[in-house]
Amino acid sequence: MRTAEHIPSTDHPTEAGISRSLRWPWRVCAVLAVVLLFVANLEAWAYPNVADTSQFVGTTRDVIEREEVREALATRIVDSLLVDAPTLRASIGDTLIAIVTGLLGSERFQAIFSGVATQLQLALVHGERLSIVIESPELQAVIMAMVQILAPDRAQELSLENGTLQIELFSDAVLPSYKSEITILRWAGIAAGIVGIVLLALPYAVRRDRWSVRLAGIALVSTAIITFLVIVLANRIIDIQIDDRQLRTVVAHITDGFFGWLIAQTTVLLLLGIALCVYGFSLERWWRRLALRPAESATVPG
């Protein structure tokens, strides 16, 4: 007596379908991990490099020595000296800017950069409302000599305080402050890093499969890509926040100097993510080949 063949019912979801449907919560965890790890990556870069005074001054001093930044500082010096003489500024201003730019590049005036870097750190990072001022007897002597040659009538009008020339580079009105952002980033970054790592490792801790390894790798790669995009857009953000052209040049170059650390740090994150992706995909292919071998051997006639 023939028995009817059993036809599998299609009313119930297959095991593969159930597995795919159960992946969505872990994908949500990965998306949240990307956002949190992005914040943590910024904190791990910003706080040690920007909030630390010695690190900030060291990096900023190297950046300020660049010709574009020295030219911006020289422009501010000349504008400050000739603020009440627009005709004189138009006639000899470019000559003075070129001379001062060259002077700032000499070893004799390197100490000026440390003072400017320290004042910038106090204003940008610690939120202190102060003006960036140059106070240098050596620079004073050179500038006084140049003004006496190029514009003798202006020599008596220079602002002197305690016998030293005071040149205001940037007033407190044009200096932005990132104190609140750095403070928030400090504590939010620590919390985000802890929660982000937990969310990144949670799928593998529960599932123990190669798909979870790939998911973690994709999340790290995504975090690195977002960070690189923010670096690219940083100069545009600075253009929006700072109206003063010379100050914008100085801050943009300082930001570029600090971004070198962030790029290196994010590159490590990117390589780790790529390694996890390669490892996860390689495991899957290896596992499939291993699973197919018994089936192939069973079909070979004896």
C-alpha positions as a printed NumPy array, in Angstrom:
array([[  0.   ,   0.   ,   0.   ],
       [  1.464,   3.279,  -1.116],
       [  1.627,   6.075,   1.329],
       [  1.236,   9.654,   0.262],
       [  4.428,  11.605,   0.092],
       [  4.763,  14.178,   2.812],
       [  4.815,  17.671,   1.338],
       [  6.423,  20.204,   3.638],
       [  4.098,  22.974,   4.63 ],
       [  4.965,  26.473,   3.468],
       [  2.823,  28.096,   6.126],
       [  5.66 ,  28.171,   8.64 ],
       [  8.779,  30.264,   8.185],
       [ 11.987,  28.46 ,   7.386],
       [ 14.954,  28.373,   9.729],
       [ 16.885,  30.736,   7.442],
       [ 13.984,  33.181,   7.425],
       [ 13.787,  33.122,  11.197],
       [ 17.527,  33.709,  11.424],
       [ 17.316,  36.719,   9.099],
       [ 14.385,  38.205,  10.976],
       [ 16.294,  37.887,  14.251],
       [ 19.174,  39.908,  12.824],
       [ 17.338,  43.221,  12.817],
       [ 17.742,  43.928,  16.547],
       [ 21.487,  43.381,  16.206],
       [ 21.627,  45.72 ,  13.213],
       [ 19.98 ,  48.379,  15.373],
       [ 22.647,  47.747,  18.018],
       [ 25.319,  48.205,  15.357],
       [ 23.835,  51.51 ,  14.164],
       [ 23.727,  52.833,  17.725],
       [ 27.283,  51.601,  18.252],
       [ 28.441,  53.564,  15.182],
       [ 27.005,  56.813,  16.575],
       [ 28.406,  56.25 ,  20.059],
       [ 31.838,  55.142,  18.864],
       [ 32.024,  58.217,  16.623],
       [ 31.531,  60.428,  19.697],
       [ 34.021,  58.355,  21.687],
       [ 36.575,  58.576,  18.883],
       [ 36.327,  62.374,  18.896],
       [ 36.701,  62.479,  22.681],
       [ 39.738,  60.198,  22.646],
       [ 41.34 ,  62.632,  20.189],
       [ 40.118,  66.033,  21.401],
       [ 40.61 ,  65.905,  25.147],
       [ 44.257,  64.759,  25.317],
       [ 45.326,  66.967,  22.394],
       [ 43.187,  70.092,  22.776],
       [ 42.355,  70.376,  26.48 ],
       [ 45.922,  69.639,  27.59 ],
       [ 47.747,  72.978,  27.603],
       [ 51.265,  71.679,  26.896],
       [ 50.079,  69.469,  24.027],
       [ 47.959,  72.265,  22.576],
       [ 50.763,  74.836,  22.774],
       [ 53.293,  72.441,  21.251],
       [ 51.101,  71.562,  18.27 ],
       [ 49.802,  75.104,  17.805],
       [ 53.264,  76.625,  17.894],
       [ 54.393,  74.395,  15.032],
       [ 51.289,  75.332,  13.048],
       [ 51.628,  79.079,  13.675],
       [ 55.108,  79.002,  12.161],
       [ 53.618,  78.208,   8.733],
       [ 53.869,  81.009,   6.21 ],
       [ 50.1  ,  81.359,   5.703],
       [ 49.548,  81.76 ,   9.434],
       [ 52.47 ,  84.159,   9.826],
       [ 51.038,  86.251,   7.014],
       [ 47.647,  86.342,   8.755],
       [ 49.305,  87.436,  12.009],
       [ 51.375,  90.017,  10.173],
       [ 48.222,  91.387,   8.56 ],
       [ 46.635,  91.808,  11.972],
       [ 49.754,  93.546,  13.297],
       [ 49.827,  96.02 ,  10.433],
       [ 46.066,  96.627,  10.617],
       [ 46.373,  97.297,  14.344],
       [ 49.187,  99.788,  13.82 ],
       [ 47.523, 101.652,  10.942],
       [ 43.903, 101.439,  12.013],
       [ 43.578, 105.228,  12.089],
       [ 45.478, 105.806,   8.839],
       [ 43.638, 104.063,   5.984],
       [ 45.54 , 106.017,   3.353],
       [ 48.868, 104.962,   4.832],
       [ 47.595, 101.394,   5.113],
       [ 46.713, 101.372,   1.438],
       [ 50.074, 102.788,   0.365],
       [ 52.605, 100.87 ,   2.497],
       [ 50.451,  98.174,   4.132],
       [ 51.458,  95.346,   1.787],
       [ 55.135,  96.206,   2.213],
       [ 54.825,  96.162,   5.984],
       [ 52.946,  92.842,   5.907],
       [ 55.68 ,  91.203,   3.843],
       [ 58.404,  92.54 ,   6.167],
       [ 56.613,  91.457,   9.357],
       [ 55.827,  88.027,   7.856],
       [ 59.52 ,  87.489,   7.259],
       [ 60.413,  88.738,  10.744],
       [ 57.985,  86.338,  12.379],
       [ 59.69 ,  83.484,  10.567],
       [ 63.103,  84.255,  12.073],
       [ 64.397,  82.522,  15.192],
       [ 64.585,  85.837,  17.016],
       [ 60.803,  86.06 ,  17.267],
       [ 59.913,  82.389,  17.898],
       [ 58.987,  83.135,  21.519],
       [ 56.04 ,  85.164,  20.263],
       [ 54.35 ,  82.008,  18.972],
       [ 54.316,  80.338,  22.386],
       [ 52.548,  83.348,  23.87 ],
       [ 50.004,  83.439,  21.047],
       [ 49.394,  79.675,  21.345],
       [ 48.852,  79.901,  25.102],
       [ 46.403,  82.774,  24.753],
       [ 44.528,  80.943,  21.995],
       [ 44.193,  77.874,  24.198],
       [ 42.801,  79.952,  27.069],
       [ 40.269,  81.608,  24.776],
       [ 39.204,  78.686,  22.543],
       [ 39.311,  75.814,  25.031],
       [ 38.875,  77.34 ,  28.5  ],
       [ 36.449,  80.056,  27.424],
       [ 38.388,  82.947,  28.949],
       [ 37.381,  86.268,  27.413],
       [ 40.675,  87.846,  26.498],
       [ 42.348,  89.533,  23.558],
       [ 45.264,  87.905,  21.779],
       [ 48.061,  90.434,  22.29 ],
       [ 51.69 ,  90.455,  21.195],
       [ 54.117,  91.992,  23.679],
       [ 57.712,  91.776,  22.499],
       [ 60.514,  94.329,  23.069],
       [ 62.393,  92.891,  20.079],
       [ 59.405,  93.173,  17.773],
       [ 58.685,  96.597,  19.197],
       [ 62.152,  97.866,  18.248],
       [ 61.87 ,  96.557,  14.703],
       [ 58.342,  97.871,  14.149],
       [ 59.169, 101.28 ,  15.63 ],
       [ 62.162, 101.539,  13.291],
       [ 60.057, 100.582,  10.272],
       [ 57.281, 103.018,  11.178],
       [ 59.779, 105.847,  11.708],
       [ 61.176, 105.201,   8.246],
       [ 57.909, 104.599,   6.393],
       [ 55.585, 106.842,   8.436],
       [ 57.411, 109.077,  10.953],
       [ 54.205, 110.867,  11.977],
       [ 52.741, 107.59 ,  13.256],
       [ 55.597, 106.723,  15.62 ],
       [ 54.211, 108.819,  18.491],
       [ 50.716, 107.368,  18.112],
       [ 51.613, 103.748,  18.789],
       [ 49.961, 102.28 ,  21.876],
       [ 52.541, 101.814,  24.591],
       [ 51.976, 100.264,  27.997],
       [ 54.769, 100.201,  30.573],
       [ 57.214, 100.999,  27.806],
       [ 56.261,  97.929,  25.755],
       [ 54.357,  97.935,  22.483],
       [ 50.943,  96.255,  22.794],
       [ 49.581,  94.895,  19.519],
       [ 46.115,  93.386,  19.663],
       [ 45.835,  90.565,  17.165],
       [ 42.312,  89.344,  17.928],
       [ 39.779,  90.912,  20.267],
       [ 37.632,  88.841,  22.592],
       [ 34.611,  89.811,  20.488],
       [ 35.784,  87.722,  17.499],
       [ 37.259,  84.758,  19.393],
       [ 34.901,  81.766,  19.606],
       [ 34.847,  79.547,  22.674],
       [ 34.492,  75.758,  22.52 ],
       [ 34.62 ,  75.215,  26.279],
       [ 31.082,  73.844,  26.595],
       [ 31.51 ,  71.55 ,  23.586],
       [ 34.762,  70.128,  24.945],
       [ 33.288,  69.65 ,  28.433],
       [ 30.233,  67.864,  27.043],
       [ 32.408,  65.789,  24.719],
       [ 34.638,  64.782,  27.616],
       [ 31.953,  63.086,  29.7  ],
       [ 29.651,  62.085,  26.852],
       [ 32.612,  60.535,  25.019],
       [ 33.561,  58.315,  27.96 ],
       [ 29.991,  57.072,  28.387],
       [ 29.542,  56.678,  24.626],
       [ 32.73 ,  54.638,  24.362],
       [ 31.681,  52.197,  27.069],
       [ 28.128,  51.731,  25.756],
       [ 29.334,  51.614,  22.133],
       [ 31.806,  48.809,  22.816],
       [ 29.131,  46.841,  24.68 ],
       [ 26.669,  47.223,  21.79 ],
       [ 29.383,  46.266,  19.314],
       [ 30.271,  43.068,  21.166],
       [ 26.719,  42.121,  22.176],
       [ 25.676,  40.385,  18.912],
       [ 28.687,  38.088,  18.981],
       [ 28.322,  37.448,  22.714],
       [ 24.769,  36.21 ,  22.135],
       [ 24.921,  34.625,  18.672],
       [ 28.526,  33.385,  18.562],
       [ 28.555,  33.387,  14.753],
       [ 30.637,  34.857,  11.954],
       [ 27.825,  37.199,  10.885],
       [ 28.256,  39.063,  14.171],
       [ 31.972,  39.444,  13.467],
       [ 31.188,  40.978,  10.07 ],
       [ 28.601,  43.259,  11.654],
       [ 31.171,  44.578,  14.141],
       [ 33.653,  45.156,  11.327],
       [ 31.108,  47.057,   9.24 ],
       [ 30.251,  49.22 ,  12.258],
       [ 33.908,  50.148,  12.802],
       [ 34.415,  50.923,   9.118],
       [ 31.282,  53.106,   9.154],
       [ 32.556,  54.979,  12.222],
       [ 35.85 ,  55.685,  10.484],
       [ 34.13 ,  56.873,   7.283],
       [ 31.874,  59.263,   9.228],
       [ 34.906,  60.659,  11.061],
       [ 36.762,  61.254,   7.792],
       [ 33.714,  63.061,   6.383],
       [ 33.607,  65.323,   9.447],
       [ 37.302,  66.123,   8.95 ],
       [ 36.607,  67.106,   5.348],
       [ 33.711,  69.337,   6.411],
       [ 35.576,  70.91 ,   9.349],
       [ 36.938,  73.862,   7.387],
       [ 33.463,  74.656,   6.127],
       [ 32.18 ,  74.638,   9.713],
       [ 34.986,  77.025,  10.715],
       [ 34.059,  79.344,   7.828],
       [ 30.5  ,  79.517,   9.147],
       [ 31.454,  80.083,  12.786],
       [ 34.262,  82.638,  12.334],
       [ 33.75 ,  85.797,  10.281],
       [ 37.214,  87.322,  10.74 ],
       [ 39.36 ,  86.217,   7.79 ],
       [ 42.742,  86.256,   9.541],
       [ 41.404,  84.492,  12.62 ],
       [ 39.713,  81.942,  10.37 ],
       [ 43.049,  81.249,   8.681],
       [ 44.796,  80.763,  12.024],
       [ 42.101,  78.505,  13.506],
       [ 41.78 ,  76.467,  10.295],
       [ 45.515,  75.731,  10.222],
       [ 45.509,  74.869,  13.926],
       [ 42.612,  72.488,  13.318],
       [ 44.493,  70.877,  10.417],
       [ 47.493,  70.389,  12.683],
       [ 45.418,  68.579,  15.301],
       [ 43.558,  66.552,  12.674],
       [ 46.775,  64.67 ,  11.955],
       [ 46.324,  62.822,  15.267],
       [ 42.66 ,  62.163,  14.551],
       [ 43.411,  60.816,  11.072],
       [ 46.024,  58.42 ,  12.454],
       [ 43.697,  57.298,  15.239],
       [ 40.776,  56.791,  12.862],
       [ 42.954,  54.896,  10.382],
       [ 43.676,  52.33 ,  13.097],
       [ 39.925,  52.031,  13.672],
       [ 39.362,  51.587,   9.925],
       [ 42.012,  48.868,   9.614],
       [ 40.547,  47.007,  12.598],
       [ 37.1  ,  47.122,  10.998],
       [ 38.444,  45.874,   7.669],
       [ 40.251,  43.032,   9.455],
       [ 37.022,  41.954,  11.19 ],
       [ 35.118,  42.088,   7.882],
       [ 37.733,  39.981,   6.112],
       [ 37.827,  37.544,   9.01 ],
       [ 34.044,  37.225,   9.081],
       [ 33.641,  36.714,   5.329],
       [ 36.573,  34.289,   5.197],
       [ 35.07 ,  32.226,   8.013],
       [ 31.753,  32.026,   6.185],
       [ 33.292,  30.843,   2.919],
       [ 35.516,  28.356,   4.738],
       [ 32.542,  27.021,   6.711],
       [ 30.444,  26.584,   3.557],
       [ 33.209,  24.67 ,   1.803],
       [ 33.664,  22.476,   4.858],
       [ 29.92 ,  21.797,   4.99 ],
       [ 29.794,  20.857,   1.299],
       [ 32.6  ,  18.296,   1.484],
       [ 30.626,  15.511,   3.279],
       [ 27.735,  15.967,   0.852],
       [ 30.065,  15.714,  -2.167],
       [ 31.776,  12.635,  -0.786],
       [ 28.389,  10.97 ,  -0.157],
       [ 27.353,  11.347,  -3.817],
       [ 30.506,   9.769,  -5.194],
       [ 29.697,   6.14 ,  -6.277],
       [ 31.647,   3.484,  -4.47 ]])
